[in-house]
Amino acid sequence: MSDILIVDDERDIRELIGDILEDEGFTTRLAANSQEAMAQINSEPPALLILDIWLKDSKMDGIDILKTVKRDNPDIPVVIISGHGNIEIAVAAIKQGAYDFIEKPFNIDQLLVVIRRAMETSILRRENATLKRGDVKAAEMIGDSASFRTLVGQLDKVTKSNGRVMLTGPAGSGKEVAARYIHGQSARANAPFVTVNCAGVEPEMMEAMLFGRESSKRGVEPGLLEQAHGGVIYFDEVADMPNGTQSKILRVLVDQQFTRVGGADKVRVDLRVISSTNRDLQSEIQAGRFREELYHRLNVVPIAVPSLAERREDIPVLARHFIEACHSGQGLPIRELTEDAVALMQTMSWPGNVRQLKNLVERVLILGDGTGPIEARELPQETTGRDDGEERVVLSGTLATMPLREAREAFEREYLLTQINRFGGNISRTASFVGMERSALHRKLKSLGVVTSAKSGGRIAHVDDAMQEVS
């Protein structure tokens, strides 16, 4: 898309403009009517469109073509020319999204100035789109745990379709990375990926941001839906979308078109919709905060993104990935991880999930001296220092008030639960780490009421409540 399409029903005019632009180093195509123009645009969108208002023997006039182009190819700058120009036509053209307006007979120098500026706009828009696509391709899926492999398998199944996907999971678990992975592996990978932060926009601004707006002073301002045309619109934390906006988005999903704020013309869009939430939308529906019809439209393919606690085996590889990312992006030092640091990371609580791990790695790299591997003492620990320099475990109030036997069982149960989940439910690896025979570990788990069950492609350990009641 690097040429200029010239549309004019007067052969002499379109050939004259073509010759002038060819002499200036531009590549041009010519069209005599709306049928030829639309066929060429649909075949290969140009970098710039020079468009006559009045077209003889055409089904569409220049304004109709302009509306269609701005609807289907909003990034193409359009320069309007007319031998019957007046201020009303100029205002109408600019309002519909034209880049500029030139009246016949035109001054060649003036024409070239406008064309060069319009081409610069076209180049900048393409470069911006390329950068956005680069961001999508850079979104890597990192991990090798069973639950993670299950997630990737589900994502791979939906990449080749246009089905709407609902990603669920706790905050920070990587739902947007999963959405970008779907887009980057799909047939829309070269089209935009536009994120709508439903929780970060004031309700009164949401509709203008999504649908765009029109005004006589500022012309057409495309919204996020138009910017995502041909690609993916990602509704991040969709449960926070204002109730009034929900009904309008529902209509867009049904009709694939909408009207800008302050406008009258319909804007048609071709979009794939991916949504995410960390809430129970069924509860939100019952509370009247989310429209059930919209839920069913968005929740065509539900995919659960596991928490970091469900994929503790991936913590070392994720941490090393973030170390390398901090080095390449911020120039922070490359540091290895000691075995003790990895073990502590895999047993820590991660309420903020992958995002929390990323922030922790960055903080350690910034505050550290930049030499040697990262050690466990550099990580936050639930311990307190003693005067003699030794560290002791801080007992919870409940544990501290138990008799020794009960406290020991509670500690062993929690310790073994943590280690089993750390190793993804793998009893052999857990036994090796804790220094027990596999059969002895099985007997110990049974006596403590600890069982493992399948979840999200892996095995998760938990306490058998019924057995605990019996004991």
C-alpha positions as a printed Julia matrix, in Angstrom:
471×3 Matrix{Float64}:
   0.0     0.0     0.0
   2.33    2.76   -1.26
   0.59    4.3    -4.27
  -1.95    7.09   -4.9
  -5.35    6.41   -6.46
  -6.74    9.33   -8.5
 -10.52    9.28   -9.13
 -11.91   11.85  -11.6
 -14.45   11.54  -14.43
 -12.44   13.96  -16.6
  -9.68   12.01  -18.32
  -7.46   15.06  -18.87
  -7.59   16.0   -15.17
  -6.81   12.57  -13.75
  -3.99   11.99  -16.26
  -2.57   15.46  -15.59
  -2.51   14.85  -11.83
  -1.05   11.4   -12.45
   1.76   12.79  -14.63
   2.59   15.51  -12.09
   2.8    13.03   -9.24
   4.76   10.49  -11.31
   7.3    13.24  -12.05
   7.62   13.79   -8.29
   8.41   10.12   -7.72
   4.98    8.84   -6.64
   3.31    5.72   -8.01
  -0.27    6.32   -9.2
  -3.41    4.49  -10.32
  -6.37    6.04  -12.17
 -10.14    5.49  -12.0
 -12.87    7.22  -14.05
 -15.95    6.36  -11.93
 -17.08    4.95   -8.61
 -17.22    1.37   -9.88
 -13.56    1.42  -10.98
 -12.54    3.27   -7.82
 -14.19    0.81   -5.41
 -12.87   -2.2    -7.35
  -9.3    -0.87   -7.03
  -9.7     0.06   -3.35
 -11.11   -3.36   -2.5
  -8.39   -5.1    -4.52
  -5.47   -3.17   -2.99
  -6.07   -0.18   -0.68
  -3.97    2.81   -1.76
  -1.77    4.91    0.52
  -3.73    8.02   -0.5
  -6.96    8.75   -2.39
  -7.47   11.87   -4.54
 -11.21   12.06   -5.13
 -13.44   14.25   -7.32
 -16.79   15.24   -5.78
 -18.85   14.98   -8.97
 -18.54   11.74  -10.97
 -20.56   11.23  -14.17
 -21.93    7.77  -15.0
 -21.3     6.58  -11.44
 -23.47    4.87   -8.85
 -21.79    6.86   -6.08
 -20.6    10.46   -5.88
 -17.39   11.53   -4.14
 -19.03   11.99   -0.75
 -20.51    8.46   -0.91
 -17.09    7.02   -1.78
 -15.51    9.06    1.02
 -18.0     7.68    3.56
 -17.38    4.12    2.41
 -13.59    4.48    2.5
 -13.57    6.06    5.97
 -15.86    3.27    7.17
 -13.9     0.35    5.73
 -10.36    1.81    5.46
 -10.24    4.65    8.0
  -6.43    4.99    7.79
  -6.44    6.07    4.12
  -6.17    9.9     3.84
  -8.62   11.32    1.26
  -8.05   14.61   -0.58
 -11.21   15.99   -2.2
 -11.09   18.02   -5.44
 -13.99   19.72   -7.2
 -14.67   22.2    -9.99
 -17.89   23.21   -8.27
 -16.4    23.7    -4.84
 -17.85   25.92   -2.17
 -17.51   26.2     1.56
 -20.54   23.95    2.22
 -19.05   21.06    0.22
 -15.68   21.59    1.89
 -17.26   21.45    5.36
 -19.27   18.36    4.4
 -16.16   16.6     3.1
 -14.04   17.46    6.14
 -16.89   16.39    8.43
 -16.96   13.0     6.73
 -13.26   12.54    7.39
 -11.5    14.05    4.32
  -7.88   15.05    4.94
  -8.15   18.25    2.86
 -10.1    19.99    0.08
  -8.75   21.52   -3.16
 -10.83   23.49   -5.65
 -10.39   23.31   -9.44
  -8.59   24.86  -11.2
  -5.85   24.02   -8.72
  -2.36   25.41   -8.28
   0.24   22.67   -8.88
   2.44   23.82   -6.0
  -0.56   23.87   -3.67
  -1.57   20.38   -4.84
   1.92   18.99   -4.18
   2.08   20.52   -0.69
  -1.25   18.9     0.24
  -0.27   15.55   -1.32
   3.1    15.42    0.47
   1.5    16.19    3.83
  -1.23   13.61    3.24
   1.37   10.98    2.28
   3.33   11.75    5.45
   0.12   11.15    7.42
  -0.39    7.85    5.6
   3.19    6.72    6.35
   2.87    7.63   10.03
  -0.39    5.71   10.31
   1.16    2.63    8.73
   4.23    2.86   10.96
   1.98    3.17   14.01
   0.02    0.09   12.92
   3.31   -1.79   12.39
   4.49   -0.87   15.9
   1.18   -2.09   17.34
   1.55   -5.38   15.49
   5.08   -5.67   16.84
   3.71   -5.37   20.37
   1.32   -8.24   19.66
   4.03  -10.52   18.29
   6.21   -9.74   21.32
   3.52  -11.13   23.67
   5.06  -14.49   24.55
   3.46  -17.37   26.4
   6.03  -18.52   28.95
   5.75  -21.78   30.9
   5.77  -25.56   30.77
   3.53  -26.7    33.65
   0.59  -28.99   32.96
  -1.96  -26.26   33.66
  -0.09  -23.85   31.38
   0.08  -26.41   28.54
  -3.66  -26.94   28.9
  -4.22  -23.18   28.58
  -2.06  -22.89   25.45
  -3.84  -25.87   23.92
  -7.18  -24.15   24.42
  -5.86  -20.87   23.0
  -4.47  -22.62   19.93
  -7.9   -24.08   19.19
  -9.51  -20.64   18.94
  -6.78  -18.8    17.01
  -8.04  -19.85   13.58
 -11.66  -18.88   14.16
 -13.45  -15.58   14.7
 -15.37  -16.84   17.72
 -15.71  -14.49   20.7
 -13.59  -15.54   23.67
 -14.11  -14.81   27.36
 -10.92  -15.1    29.43
 -11.45  -15.55   33.17
  -8.86  -15.56   35.93
  -7.52  -13.53   38.85
  -5.95  -10.11   38.39
  -2.39  -10.28   37.12
  -2.62  -13.85   35.83
  -1.89  -12.89   32.2
  -5.3   -12.58   30.55
  -4.18   -9.8    28.18
  -1.09  -11.78   27.19
  -3.43  -14.67   26.33
  -5.64  -12.33   24.28
  -2.64  -10.99   22.38
  -1.46  -14.55   21.77
  -4.82  -15.41   20.16
  -4.56  -12.34   17.93
  -0.9   -12.86   17.06
  -1.54  -16.44   15.92
  -4.7   -15.63   13.98
  -5.45  -14.5    10.42
  -5.93  -10.99   11.87
  -2.35  -10.77   13.15
  -1.5    -7.95   10.71
  -4.55   -5.92   11.76
  -4.89   -3.79   14.93
  -5.23   -5.1    18.48
  -7.04   -2.41   20.48
  -7.49   -2.61   24.25
 -10.47   -1.05   26.05
  -9.67   -0.59   29.74
 -13.23   -0.8    31.04
 -12.18   -0.07   34.63
  -9.98    2.91   33.77
 -12.41    5.14   31.86
 -14.98    7.45   33.4
 -18.53    6.24   32.53
 -19.46    9.55   30.85
 -16.42    9.27   28.55
 -16.82    5.6    27.61
 -19.18    6.01   24.64
 -17.18    8.78   22.97
 -14.02    6.73   23.45
 -15.59    3.6    21.95
 -17.76    5.02   19.17
 -15.9     8.24   18.36
 -17.59   11.59   17.81
 -18.47   14.14   15.17
 -18.7    17.92   15.42
 -18.66   20.85   13.01
 -15.55   22.28   14.67
 -13.44   19.17   15.09
 -14.8    16.99   12.3
 -14.68   13.21   12.7
 -12.79   11.67   15.63
 -12.72    7.86   15.23
 -13.27    5.81   18.36
 -11.58    2.6    19.46
 -14.07    0.43   17.59
 -13.13    2.11   14.29
  -9.44    1.91   15.12
  -9.82   -1.84   15.63
 -11.58   -2.37   12.27
 -10.36   -5.59   10.67
  -8.63   -6.71   13.87
  -9.4    -7.41   17.52
 -11.11   -5.3    20.18
 -10.16   -6.48   23.68
 -12.49   -5.53   26.56
 -10.25   -5.72   29.62
 -12.24   -6.33   32.84
 -15.55   -6.14   30.98
 -17.54   -6.38   34.23
 -16.62   -2.72   34.84
 -18.26   -1.52   31.61
 -21.02    1.05   32.4
 -24.53   -0.42   32.2
 -25.69    2.05   29.56
 -22.72    1.27   27.35
 -23.37   -2.48   27.67
 -26.66   -2.23   25.76
 -25.0    -0.27   22.94
 -22.11   -2.71   22.68
 -24.66   -5.51   22.51
 -26.22   -3.78   19.51
 -22.79   -3.44   17.85
 -22.19   -7.18   18.29
 -25.52   -7.92   16.64
 -25.37   -5.38   13.77
 -21.58   -4.88   13.35
 -22.29   -1.15   12.98
 -22.88    1.92   15.14
 -23.27    5.71   15.07
 -20.64    8.12   16.36
 -21.57   10.45   19.21
 -23.03   13.55   17.57
 -23.24   11.87   14.16
 -26.02   10.41   12.04
 -24.3     8.04    9.6
 -23.81    4.35   10.34
 -20.22    3.12   10.67
 -19.68   -0.53    9.78
 -16.87   -2.5    11.44
 -15.39   -5.97   11.11
 -14.16   -7.0    14.55
 -13.22  -10.0    16.59
 -14.11   -9.51   20.26
 -12.11  -10.9    23.17
 -13.11  -10.07   26.75
 -11.68  -10.74   30.19
 -12.86  -10.57   33.77
 -11.69  -11.51   37.26
 -15.26  -11.49   38.6
 -18.08  -14.01   38.63
 -20.28  -12.59   35.87
 -23.2   -14.8    36.86
 -23.24  -13.04   40.24
 -22.93   -9.67   38.48
 -25.95  -10.57   36.33
 -28.01  -11.55   39.36
 -27.07   -8.26   41.04
 -28.24   -6.34   37.96
 -24.8    -4.96   37.16
 -24.22   -6.9    33.92
 -26.58   -7.63   31.04
 -27.28  -11.32   30.59
 -27.71  -10.92   26.8
 -24.26   -9.34   26.53
 -22.75  -12.12   28.64
 -24.07  -14.79   26.27
 -22.79  -12.84   23.25
 -19.29  -12.52   24.73
 -19.0   -15.9    26.43
 -19.03  -18.03   23.26
 -15.71  -19.72   24.13
 -14.85  -19.47   27.84
 -11.19  -20.05   28.74
  -9.84  -20.02   32.3
  -6.35  -18.54   32.82
  -4.72  -20.25   35.85
  -3.34  -18.3    38.77
   0.39  -18.39   39.49
  -0.34  -20.65   42.49
  -1.71  -23.23   40.02
   1.47  -23.17   37.94
   4.28  -22.83   40.5
   6.56  -24.98   38.3
   6.65  -22.06   35.85
   7.97  -19.55   38.39
  11.71  -20.11   37.64
  11.32  -19.76   33.87
   9.02  -16.74   34.29
  11.47  -15.07   36.67
  14.37  -15.6    34.25
  12.22  -14.23   31.41
  11.52  -11.07   33.42
  15.21  -10.7    34.27
  16.07  -10.75   30.56
  13.2    -8.34   29.78
  14.41   -5.87   32.43
  17.91   -6.11   30.98
  16.85   -5.48   27.38
  14.24   -2.83   28.24
  15.9    -0.94   31.11
  19.54   -1.97   31.04
  19.29   -3.7    34.43
  21.92   -6.39   35.11
  21.48  -10.01   34.11
  21.57  -12.09   37.3
  21.1   -15.81   37.87
  18.82  -17.29   40.54
  20.16  -19.45   43.36
  18.38  -22.71   44.17
  17.3   -21.26   47.52
  15.79  -18.2    45.8
  13.87  -20.41   43.37
  12.62  -22.63   46.2
  11.43  -19.62   48.18
   9.7   -18.11   45.15
   7.85  -21.36   44.55
   6.55  -21.45   48.12
   5.62  -17.77   48.44
   2.07  -16.45   48.3
   1.3   -14.67   45.01
  -2.02  -12.79   45.3
  -0.91  -10.53   42.44
   0.05  -13.55   40.29
   2.41  -13.13   37.31
   2.26   -9.33   37.52
   3.42   -9.47   41.14
   6.31  -11.79   40.18
   7.36   -9.39   37.42
   7.31   -6.44   39.83
   9.29   -8.36   42.44
  12.01   -9.3    39.93
  12.28   -5.69   38.75
  12.5    -4.41   42.34
  15.26   -6.89   43.24
  17.28   -5.94   40.13
  16.91   -2.21   40.85
  17.78   -2.4    44.57
  20.48   -5.07   44.28
  24.19   -4.37   43.83
  24.08   -5.92   40.37
  26.66   -8.62   41.08
  26.3   -12.3    41.77
  23.16  -14.41   41.65
  19.89  -13.42   43.32
  19.75  -15.04   46.75
  16.78  -15.92   48.94
  17.68  -13.2    51.47
  16.91  -10.57   48.79
  13.3   -11.75   48.55
  10.49  -10.82   50.97
  10.16  -13.49   53.66
   7.69  -14.13   56.47
  10.48  -14.18   59.03
  11.87  -11.82   61.61
  15.47  -11.26   62.62
  16.89  -12.07   66.07
  19.6   -10.25   67.95
  22.05  -13.08   67.3
  21.6   -12.73   63.54
  19.6   -15.93   63.2
  16.09  -15.93   61.75
  13.06  -17.63   63.22
   9.64  -18.45   61.77
   6.82  -16.17   62.89
   3.98  -18.34   64.22
   0.4   -17.4    63.47
  -1.82  -16.77   66.49
  -3.7   -20.03   65.9
  -0.58  -22.17   65.59
   1.03  -20.6    68.64
  -1.9   -21.61   70.87
  -2.03  -25.28   69.77
  -0.57  -28.21   71.72
   2.73  -29.41   70.21
   1.26  -32.51   68.51
  -1.53  -30.56   66.79
   0.82  -27.73   65.85
   3.3   -30.21   64.34
   0.54  -31.86   62.28
  -0.76  -28.47   61.11
   2.75  -27.4    60.12
   3.49  -30.68   58.32
   0.17  -30.52   56.5
   0.75  -26.92   55.32
   4.39  -27.63   54.46
   3.6   -30.7    52.37
   0.64  -28.98   50.68
   2.98  -26.18   49.68
   5.67  -28.5    48.34
   3.26  -30.72   46.39
   1.65  -27.7    44.73
   5.09  -26.26   44.09
   5.96  -29.38   42.06
   2.62  -29.48   40.26
   1.31  -32.51   42.21
   4.33  -34.67   41.33
   4.75  -36.95   44.35
   8.15  -38.32   43.26
   9.73  -34.87   42.91
   8.15  -33.76   46.2
   9.49  -36.82   48.02
  12.97  -36.21   46.62
  12.95  -32.57   47.73
  11.64  -33.18   51.29
  13.97  -36.17   51.77
  11.41  -38.96   52.13
  10.79  -42.25   50.39
   7.84  -42.05   47.99
   5.88  -44.71   49.92
   6.57  -42.96   53.23
   5.35  -39.68   51.8
   2.14  -41.34   50.63
   1.55  -42.72   54.13
   2.27  -39.32   55.69
  -0.13  -37.55   53.3
  -2.84  -40.08   54.05
  -2.42  -39.66   57.79
  -2.62  -35.87   57.44
  -5.69  -36.01   55.19
  -3.89  -34.5    52.17
  -5.16  -35.63   48.75
  -4.34  -34.54   45.19
  -6.87  -33.89   42.46
  -6.75  -32.89   38.79
  -7.29  -29.2    38.01
  -6.46  -27.06   34.98
  -4.33  -29.77   33.42
  -2.22  -30.43   36.54
  -2.7   -31.85   40.02
  -3.43  -29.7    43.02
  -3.11  -30.85   46.62
  -5.76  -30.04   49.21
  -7.0   -31.21   52.57
  -9.7   -33.89   52.65
 -12.21  -32.11   54.89
 -14.25  -35.26   55.53
 -11.17  -37.14   56.65
 -10.16  -34.28   58.91
 -13.55  -34.39   60.6
 -13.15  -38.13   61.22
  -9.68  -37.67   62.64
